[in-house]
Amino acid sequence: MKYSVKLFQILLAAYLCVFSSGCVFVIVGAAGAVGGYAISRDTFEGVSAKSQEELLASAHKVLAIMGTISEERPKDGEIVGTVYGAHVTVDVIQVNLTTSKLRVKARKLIFPRIGIAQEVYTKIMNQLEQ
């Protein structure tokens, strides 16, 4: 009996350590072609050697295929839409002349959807390669 209680406490402590942290670090990509990382429970981002306009055009295509686009603000580098019922915001920030940062945020109601954000991010980056 004591052994099972101790095991339960250890497993609970491990679970809380892993799932209660504020920032999860995840890397995706095949041979570095599509690299990115989670910066919060609902946001996935990465850096690209493409311009802001190229990233926004790719994001527009992907969001139009995967769901619906509700707002576009090209001056701000932002596209807002719905994918799989989740509210998705794509931000493109021009870092310098040859580098841009792509940030994808996904939430369904109040719940973060990092899987949807990661999928949208990956498809945008793959669209750039075509």
N, C-alpha and C positions, 0 to 999 in steps of 0.2 A: 504494500500500500504506500509506504513512504517513498519507495523508488518511483512509482508512477506520478506522485505529486511533485517530486523534484524534477522529473522529466518534463512534466507539464509546465512548470515554472521556467525551465530553461528554454523550451520551445516558445513560450509566450514572450519571454524577453528577446529572443532572436527575432520573432515576428515584429515586435514593436520597434526594434532597432532598424530593421529593413524598411518597414512600411510607414514609419512616422517621420522620416526625414523630409525636409522641405524640397530638396532638389535631387532628382534622380539623374544619374549620368548614364546615358545610353548612346552607343555609337552604332550607326548603320552605314552600309555601303558595301559595294562589291569592288574590291581592289582600289578603294579610295575614290571611286567615281562619284558616289553620292554619299558624302559624309555629313553627318549632322549629330546633334545631341539635344537631349531634353534639358531645358533650363528650369522648368517647373512641372507640376503635375498635368498641365494642359498645354504647354508650349514647347515646340520643337524648332530648333534653328540651326543654321549653318551658313558658311561663307562661300560665295561663288565668284569666279573670275568673269562673270557676265555683268552687263550693265543693268541698271535699274529698269530700263524700258524692256529689255529682253526677259528679265525675270517676271515683270508684270504681265507681259504678253503670254508667257508660258503659264502663269498662275490663272489668267483669265480662261485660257483653253481648258485647263484641268478642272477648274471649278465649274465651268459650263457643262463639261462632260459628266462629272461626278455628282453634281447637284444643281443648285440655282444660285445666281448672283443677285444680291439685293442692293448692294452699294458699290460704287467704284470711285475712288479719289486718287487719280494718277499723280496729282501734285504732291499729295501726302504719301504716295507709295503704298496705298492700302486698297484691298478688295475684301468685301464682306459677303458671305454667302452661307448656304446651308448644304451640308453633306451628311447623308445618312441620318438626318434629323438633328444634327448637331450644328450649332452656330460656329462658323469658321471665319477667322480673321487672318488674312495674309498681309504681312507688312514687309516691304522691301526698303531697306535703308542703304543709300549710297555711301560707302565707306570712303572710297577715293575714286579716281578716274577709271580704274580697272577692276575694282572689287565692290561687291554688294553683299549685304547680309539679308538672308531670307528667314523670316520668323512666321510660323504658322501656329495659331492658337485655336483649340477646339473645345467647346463645352456643350453639353446637352442638359438643358435646364440649369441647375447649379453644379452639376457634376463634371469634372474634367474628363476629357476623352483623348488621352495622349496617343492612343493607337490610331485614331482618325487623323490627328495632327501629323503623326509620323508618316502615314500613308499618303496624305496630300503633299507633304514636303517631298517625299521620295518621287512621286509622280511628276511634280513640277520639275525637279532636277533631271529626271529621265526625259521629260519633254524637251528640255534644253539640248540634250544630246542628239536629238533627231533632226 
